[in-house]
Amino acid sequence: MSYDESHLSARRRPLSRLTLTLAAAAVVPGAFAGWLIWQATGGADDGGPAGLPAQGASASASADPSQRPGSSGPEPRPSGPESPSKPASGDDAAPGDARPAPGDGPLAGRTVVIDPGHNPGNFKHTAEINKLVDIGTNRKECDTTGTSGNSGYTEAEFTADVSQRLRTLLRKEGATVKLTHENDRAWGPCVDERAEIGNKAGADAVISIHADGSAAGNRGFHVILPALVKSGGADTSKIVAPSRDLGERIAGNFVRTTGSAPSNYLGGGTGLDVRDDLGGLNLSTVPKVFIECGNMRDTKDIALLTSADWRQKAAQGMADGISSFLNR
């Protein structure tokens, strides 16, 4: 697991009351229709599009944080296909960062903050990222290293790539886009600073991008929504409802563009999870969600996460969900 807190101590929150099916039906008919088609046809022999499991599949490790892998450092990096380096050119390159003329596009005048989960430099700065910061409900680590695939492709690499792709897509729609970091600092930022960046920008929407590090066999994506928190310096009362709307739209569009199924190990098949223990959500004063795009420790999910084509589809699903939210 990744998030903005340690995946070893993460506590699961109460499940969302609305199902992804209802959300998709309400806000993204295309996504809902695609999901019904996939369900009706029974998916591929190995469980659906790109080998995803049937909705609602169970996994014994779903609620046991102790079964999640540690993140003490990256694994050895091979030269094989599971360990792509940063995109450089050709099909593996992130799309060009084209911008429309000022004022052009349906998202002109809107601000979106993208938070790439973790920093590749965190592995070398464990003392700094282990310091405690205030998240409203308590104090937790500044950040974590994030997780990695079994062959060493790190979550930080994945999130940086998808974040850049998403920025390009949103800028083409006319949005002003800010990243919390671009691997341009030695480590961090801490989770409280990540939240503050979105707050100071007056963002209309914030998305924190991650990939999970759960047990093999646990598959699919989920979107994390802020719970109602009023403690210390945290008060999410004004962002709970719009953040849920944002998250449901992203989840529905993510299904449509990637063909990926909602998580089979949490969320009850909804693709949505509500939490009150994440500083990045607790301290936000603007609509914000996290997305875990897949499980880096599952062989089928990692095959998707390391695919440039799939990462582009993932970015498109997020962009479509954000655009739907901002144009509602």
C-alpha positions in Angstrom: 0.0 0.0 0.0 1.1 3.6 -0.4 -1.1 6.5 0.4 0.5 9.4 2.3 1.0 7.3 5.5 2.7 4.0 6.3 1.0 1.0 4.7 2.1 -1.2 7.5 -0.2 0.6 10.0 -3.1 1.7 7.8 -6.5 1.1 9.2 -9.4 0.4 6.8 -12.3 2.8 7.0 -16.0 2.1 6.7 -17.1 1.2 3.2 -18.8 3.6 0.9 -22.6 3.6 1.0 -22.9 4.1 -2.7 -21.8 1.5 -5.1 -19.7 2.2 -8.1 -22.5 0.9 -10.2 -24.9 3.5 -8.9 -22.3 6.2 -9.2 -21.5 5.3 -12.7 -25.2 5.1 -13.6 -25.8 8.6 -12.2 -22.8 10.5 -13.5 -21.0 8.5 -16.3 -23.6 6.5 -18.3 -20.9 5.4 -20.7 -18.8 3.8 -17.9 -21.9 2.1 -16.5 -22.9 0.7 -19.9 -19.4 -0.6 -20.4 -19.3 -2.2 -16.9 -22.7 -3.9 -17.6 -21.4 -5.3 -20.9 -18.3 -6.7 -19.2 -20.4 -8.3 -16.5 -22.9 -9.7 -19.0 -20.2 -11.3 -21.2 -18.5 -12.7 -18.1 -15.1 -11.1 -19.1 -12.2 -13.0 -20.3 -11.3 -16.5 -19.2 -8.9 -15.2 -16.6 -11.5 -12.9 -15.0 -12.2 -10.0 -17.4 -10.5 -7.3 -19.3 -6.7 -7.5 -19.0 -7.2 -10.5 -16.8 -9.0 -8.7 -14.0 -11.1 -10.7 -11.5 -14.8 -10.8 -11.3 -16.4 -8.1 -9.2 -16.7 -9.0 -5.6 -14.0 -11.7 -5.6 -12.7 -12.2 -2.1 -9.2 -12.4 -0.7 -8.2 -13.6 2.8 -5.7 -10.8 3.2 -8.1 -8.0 2.5 -8.3 -6.6 6.0 -5.0 -7.7 7.4 -2.4 -4.9 7.3 0.2 -7.3 8.5 0.1 -9.1 5.2 1.1 -5.9 3.4 4.8 -5.8 2.2 7.3 -3.5 3.9 8.9 -0.5 2.2 12.3 -0.4 3.6 13.9 0.1 0.3 13.6 -0.7 -3.4 14.2 -4.2 -4.7 16.9 -5.0 -7.3 16.1 -3.5 -10.7 16.3 -5.9 -13.6 16.6 -5.0 -17.2 13.5 -6.9 -18.1 10.1 -5.5 -19.2 8.7 -5.2 -15.7 11.2 -2.5 -14.8 10.8 0.4 -17.2 12.9 3.5 -16.7 11.5 7.0 -16.8 9.8 7.6 -20.1 12.1 9.1 -22.7 10.9 8.7 -26.2 8.7 6.7 -28.5 5.7 4.8 -27.2 7.0 4.8 -23.7 7.3 8.6 -23.5 4.7 10.7 -21.7 2.7 12.7 -24.2 4.0 16.2 -25.0 3.0 18.9 -22.5 0.9 20.9 -25.0 -1.1 23.8 -23.7 -4.1 25.6 -25.3 -4.1 29.3 -25.8 -5.0 31.2 -22.6 -8.7 31.1 -21.8 -9.3 28.2 -24.3 -10.9 24.9 -23.4 -13.8 23.8 -21.2 -11.6 23.8 -18.0 -10.3 27.4 -18.5 -10.2 29.2 -15.2 -10.2 26.0 -13.2 -7.2 24.8 -11.1 -6.3 21.2 -10.5 -3.5 20.0 -8.2 -2.0 16.6 -8.9 -0.1 14.9 -6.1 2.3 12.2 -7.3 2.5 9.7 -4.4 5.9 9.5 -2.8 9.3 10.6 -4.0 12.1 8.2 -5.4 14.5 10.0 -3.1 12.6 8.9 0.0 14.5 5.7 0.1 17.7 7.6 0.9 16.1 9.9 3.4 14.4 7.6 5.9 15.2 9.8 8.9 13.6 12.8 7.3 10.4 11.1 6.2 10.0 9.2 9.5 9.6 12.4 11.4 6.1 12.9 12.7 3.7 15.6 11.5 0.3 16.7 12.6 -2.6 15.2 10.6 -5.4 16.6 12.7 -6.5 13.4 14.3 -3.0 12.5 15.5 0.7 12.6 14.4 2.1 10.3 11.7 5.1 10.0 9.5 6.0 12.8 7.1 5.8 10.3 4.2 6.8 6.8 3.3 8.9 5.3 0.6 5.9 3.8 -1.2 5.9 0.2 -2.5 7.3 -1.5 -5.6 6.8 -4.4 -7.9 8.6 -7.7 -7.3 11.2 -6.7 -9.9 11.8 -3.2 -8.5 9.6 -0.9 -10.5 8.7 1.6 -7.8 5.5 3.3 -7.0 7.2 6.7 -7.2 8.2 6.0 -10.8 4.7 5.0 -11.6 3.0 8.0 -10.0 5.4 10.5 -11.6 4.7 9.1 -15.0 0.9 9.0 -14.7 0.9 12.5 -13.1 2.7 14.0 -16.0 0.3 12.3 -18.5 -2.7 13.6 -16.5 -1.3 17.1 -16.4 -0.9 17.1 -20.2 -4.5 16.0 -20.7 -5.9 18.6 -18.3 -3.9 21.4 -19.7 -5.2 20.5 -23.2 -8.7 21.1 -21.7 -7.5 24.6 -20.5 -7.0 23.9 -16.8 -4.3 25.4 -14.7 -2.4 22.4 -13.3 0.1 22.2 -10.4 2.0 19.2 -9.2 3.0 18.9 -5.5 6.4 17.9 -6.7 8.2 16.7 -9.9 11.0 14.6 -8.3 12.8 18.0 -8.1 13.5 17.7 -4.4 15.6 15.2 -2.5 12.7 13.8 -0.5 9.1 14.5 0.4 7.1 16.7 0.6 5.5 15.7 3.8 1.8 14.9 3.8 0.8 18.1 5.6 2.7 20.1 3.0 1.1 18.2 0.2 -2.3 19.1 1.5 -1.3 22.7 2.0 -0.2 23.0 -1.6 -3.7 22.2 -2.8 -5.2 24.5 -0.2 -3.0 27.5 -1.1 -3.7 27.0 -4.8 -7.4 27.2 -4.1 -7.7 24.1 -6.2 -11.1 23.1 -7.7 -10.0 19.5 -7.4 -7.0 17.6 -6.1 -6.0 14.0 -6.9 -3.3 12.0 -5.2 -2.0 9.2 -7.4 -0.8 5.9 -5.9 -0.4 2.2 -6.5 -1.0 -0.4 -3.8 1.3 -3.0 -2.3 -1.1 -5.6 -1.1 -0.9 -9.4 -1.3 -0.7 -11.3 -4.6 -4.2 -12.1 -5.9 -5.6 -8.8 -4.6 -6.4 -6.9 -7.7 -8.1 -3.8 -9.1 -8.3 -0.1 -8.3 -10.0 1.9 -5.6 -10.6 5.6 -4.9 -10.2 6.8 -1.3 -12.6 9.5 -0.1 -12.3 11.7 3.0 -14.4 10.8 6.0 -15.9 13.5 8.2 -13.1 14.7 10.5 -13.3 17.6 12.9 -10.3 17.3 15.2 -7.3 19.6 15.9 -6.5 21.5 12.8 -8.6 19.2 10.6 -12.1 19.9 9.4 -13.4 18.1 6.3 -17.0 19.0 6.8 -17.1 21.2 3.7 -15.3 18.8 1.4 -16.8 15.4 2.1 -19.7 15.8 -0.3 -17.9 17.3 -3.2 -15.0 14.9 -2.7 -17.4 12.0 -2.9 -18.8 13.4 -6.2 -15.3 13.8 -7.6 -14.3 10.3 -6.5 -17.4 8.6 -8.0 -16.9 10.3 -11.3 -13.2 9.3 -11.4 -14.0 5.7 -10.5 -16.7 5.4 -13.2 -14.5 6.8 -15.9 -11.5 4.7 -14.8 -13.6 1.6 -15.4 -14.6 2.8 -18.8 -11.2 3.8 -20.1 -9.0 1.1 -18.6 -11.3 -1.9 -18.4 -10.0 -2.5 -14.9 -12.4 -3.8 -12.2 -12.9 -2.3 -8.8 -10.7 -3.7 -6.0 -11.6 -7.3 -5.1 -10.1 -6.9 -1.6 -11.8 -3.8 -0.1 -14.7 -1.5 -0.8 -17.2 -4.3 -1.3 -16.9 -4.1 -5.1 -17.6 -0.4 -5.2 -14.1 0.8 -6.0 -14.6 3.4 -3.2 -13.1 3.5 0.3 -13.7 6.1 3.1 -10.8 6.9 5.5 -10.1 9.3 8.3 -6.5 8.4 9.0 -4.8 10.1 6.0 -3.2 13.5 6.5 -3.5 14.4 2.8 -7.3 14.2 3.1 -7.8 15.3 6.7 -5.9 18.6 6.2 -7.4 19.4 2.8 -9.9 22.3 2.5 -10.6 21.7 -1.1 -12.2 18.6 -2.8 -9.6 15.8 -2.8 -9.4 12.1 -3.4 -6.7 9.4 -3.6 -6.6 6.7 -6.2 -4.8 3.4 -5.9 -4.5 2.3 -9.5 -3.7 -1.3 -8.9 -1.6 -3.7 -6.8 2.1 -3.7 -7.6 2.6 -7.1 -5.9 0.1 -8.9 -8.2 1.6 -10.3 -11.4 -1.4 -9.3 -13.5 -1.8 -5.8 -12.1 1.9 -5.1 -12.4 1.7 -6.0 -16.1 -0.8 -3.2 -16.5 1.0 -0.7 -14.3 4.2 -1.1 -16.3 2.5 -0.7 -19.6 2.8 2.8 -21.1 -0.4 2.2 -23.1 -2.4 1.3 -19.9 -0.9 4.2 -18.0 -2.2 6.6 -20.7 -5.6 5.1 -20.3 -5.4 5.5 -16.6 -4.5 9.1 -16.9 -7.4 9.6 -19.4 -9.9 8.0 -17.0 -8.8 10.4 -14.2 -8.9 13.4 -16.6 -12.4 12.5 -17.8 -13.6 12.1 -14.2 -12.1 15.4 -13.1 -13.5 17.2 -16.2 -16.9 15.7 -15.5 -16.7 17.0 -11.9 -15.6 20.5 -12.8 -18.2 20.8 -15.6 -21.1 19.5 -13.5 
